[in-house]
Amino acid sequence: MKNLQQRAKAEFGLSVLPETFVENMRLRPDEVPDSDLDAFSNWINAEVGQLIGNGLDEDRLAGLHVAMIAGGRIIGQGQNEGGELAVAMLKEALLAYFGSETE
């Protein structure tokens, strides 16, 4: 992972590591230099291009790829929500059985 981040700096001219860039965008987006916006965008596009290659020239295939990614995210979100519900139910059951400390 560190080599990948260093590539963003060395080959694409990002002034900070991508992790720092994302944090800066989250906290102070108005202070992020345009050169870093360009460098980060070029780096991400290059990484995605290497992963996908030239296999998505056809619009239908590209659309299918996007749908698969979106589907994976939806499944993950459902699993997260289901897990949160299970934790809440367990906490409720433990409190009901042992009672709360505030009583």
N, C-alpha and C positions, 0 to 999 in steps of 0.2 A: 504494500500500500504506500509506503514512504517513497519508493522509487516512482510510483505513479504520480504522486504529488510533486515530487522534485521535477518530473518531466514538465508539469504545468509551468513551473518557474523557468527552467532551463531552455525549453524548446518554444514556449509560447509567450514568455515575457511577463508572466504574472509576478507582481512584486512581493506577494506573500504566498504562503501555502494555501491551497484551495480551502482547507478547513477554516483558516483565518478569514479568507475572503467571504465565505458563506456567513460566518459570524458577524463580520463587518456589515454585510448586506442586511442582516437581520437587525442589528442594533443601530447602525448609522448609515443607511443607504445613500444619503445625500453627500457623504464624505468619501465614498468609494470613487477612485479616479476612473475616468472613461477608458483609459488604457487597460485597467484591470478588468473592466466589463468586457472589452473586446478580447483580451487574452483568455479569460475564463471561458467565454463563449466558444472561441476557436478551439481551446483544449477539449472541452466537452464534446463538441462536434467531431473532433478527430478521434476521440476515444469511442464514441458511439459508432462512427464510421468503420473503425477497425473491428468492432464486435459484429456489426451487421454485414459489412462488406458490400458487394454490389448485388447481393441477392434480392434486394427489395426494389428493383427498378419498376416492377409492375405495381400499379396503384392498388390492386386488390390484395396483393401479397403484403404490401406496406400496411394497409388497413387491417388485415388479419393479425399482423404482428402487434399493432397498437391495441387491438381488441384483446389479444392474449395477455398483454401486460396489464391492461385495465382489469381484466378478469382476475388475474392473480392478486392485484391490489384489493379488489372487492372481497375475495376469499380471505385474505389476510385480515381485513378490517372486521369481517364477520367472526373470525376466530378470536380476535382481540376482544370484541364485544361479548362474545360467549364466555371467554375467560374471566372478564370483569364481572359478569353476572354470577358465575360460579363462586368467585371470591366473595362477593357481597352476600350470597346465600350462605356460605360457610361462616362468615363473620356473624351473620344474624343467628344462625343455629348455635354457634359457640356462646354468644351473648345470652341467648335464651336458656341454654343449659347451665352455664356457669354464673350468669347474672353479670351486670356491669359493675365497674368499680365505683361509679357515682352513686349507687344506691346505699 
